[in-house]
């Protein structure tokens, strides 16, 4: 991940572009997920930020069990 880890107790936020890259979809697809309520996000000014745990939850609900910190450890 490009961003440094958040301090303990604070969520890490991803941009729409980072979420799109992780999921290998377009930014428009991420915006659709946000607007439909399928993917939690926070509006900051005119842009959105997605908590990393919201992406983890979305992917887990979609059946991606090998996603997240465990997968990152495997690939290292």
FIPALO-772505 format. One record per residue (C-alpha): residue number from 1; x, y, z. Coordinates in nm, 3 decimals. Example, Ala and Ser with C-alpha at 12.3 -4.5 7.8 and 13.67 -1.06 7.14 Angstrom:
<pts>
{n 1; east 1.230; north -0.450; up 0.780}
{n 2; east 1.367; north -0.106; up 0.714}
</pts>
This chain:
<pts>
{n 1; east 0.000; north 0.000; up 0.000}
{n 2; east 0.126; north 0.349; up -0.077}
{n 3; east 0.005; north 0.513; up 0.242}
{n 4; east 0.188; north 0.464; up 0.572}
{n 5; east -0.005; north 0.269; up 0.836}
{n 6; east -0.250; north 0.473; up 1.042}
{n 7; east -0.177; north 0.528; up 1.411}
{n 8; east -0.329; north 0.264; up 1.639}
{n 9; east -0.703; north 0.302; up 1.673}
{n 10; east -0.746; north 0.509; up 1.356}
{n 11; east -0.874; north 0.370; up 1.027}
{n 12; east -0.669; north 0.376; up 0.709}
{n 13; east -0.849; north 0.542; up 0.420}
{n 14; east -0.813; north 0.460; up 0.050}
{n 15; east -0.891; north 0.680; up -0.247}
{n 16; east -1.136; north 0.565; up -0.513}
{n 17; east -0.840; north 0.513; up -0.746}
{n 18; east -0.663; north 0.291; up -0.490}
{n 19; east -0.978; north 0.082; up -0.438}
{n 20; east -1.025; north 0.051; up -0.814}
{n 21; east -0.663; north -0.062; up -0.857}
{n 22; east -0.695; north -0.317; up -0.576}
{n 23; east -1.016; north -0.459; up -0.722}
{n 24; east -0.895; north -0.424; up -1.083}
{n 25; east -1.211; north -0.235; up -1.184}
{n 26; east -1.275; north 0.117; up -1.308}
{n 27; east -1.320; north 0.413; up -1.079}
{n 28; east -1.678; north 0.443; up -1.205}
{n 29; east -1.750; north 0.093; up -1.072}
{n 30; east -1.622; north 0.199; up -0.729}
{n 31; east -1.841; north 0.511; up -0.739}
{n 32; east -2.143; north 0.295; up -0.825}
{n 33; east -2.071; north 0.067; up -0.528}
{n 34; east -2.042; north 0.370; up -0.300}
{n 35; east -2.362; north 0.535; up -0.426}
{n 36; east -2.559; north 0.210; up -0.404}
{n 37; east -2.449; north 0.164; up -0.043}
{n 38; east -2.265; north -0.162; up -0.111}
{n 39; east -1.929; north -0.007; up -0.018}
{n 40; east -1.900; north 0.230; up 0.279}
{n 41; east -1.721; north 0.556; up 0.218}
{n 42; east -1.674; north 0.898; up 0.374}
{n 43; east -1.719; north 1.214; up 0.174}
{n 44; east -1.431; north 1.458; up 0.213}
{n 45; east -1.510; north 1.778; up 0.029}
{n 46; east -1.593; north 1.669; up -0.326}
{n 47; east -1.419; north 1.332; up -0.307}
{n 48; east -1.469; north 1.001; up -0.129}
{n 49; east -1.240; north 0.801; up 0.098}
{n 50; east -1.303; north 0.434; up 0.166}
{n 51; east -1.199; north 0.290; up 0.502}
{n 52; east -0.973; north -0.009; up 0.438}
{n 53; east -1.190; north -0.225; up 0.665}
{n 54; east -1.493; north -0.138; up 0.447}
{n 55; east -1.308; north -0.277; up 0.144}
{n 56; east -1.214; north -0.589; up 0.343}
{n 57; east -1.579; north -0.636; up 0.446}
{n 58; east -1.705; north -0.589; up 0.091}
{n 59; east -1.459; north -0.840; up -0.053}
{n 60; east -1.526; north -1.092; up 0.224}
{n 61; east -1.902; north -1.064; up 0.159}
{n 62; east -1.832; north -1.119; up -0.211}
{n 63; east -1.655; north -1.444; up -0.128}
{n 64; east -1.290; north -1.339; up -0.140}
{n 65; east -1.168; north -1.526; up 0.166}
{n 66; east -0.800; north -1.496; up 0.076}
{n 67; east -0.801; north -1.116; up 0.072}
{n 68; east -0.650; north -0.894; up 0.339}
{n 69; east -0.351; north -0.905; up 0.570}
{n 70; east -0.321; north -1.284; up 0.545}
{n 71; east -0.297; north -1.266; up 0.166}
{n 72; east -0.037; north -0.988; up 0.184}
{n 73; east 0.175; north -1.202; up 0.418}
{n 74; east 0.155; north -1.495; up 0.174}
{n 75; east 0.274; north -1.287; up -0.119}
{n 76; east 0.574; north -1.146; up 0.073}
</pts>
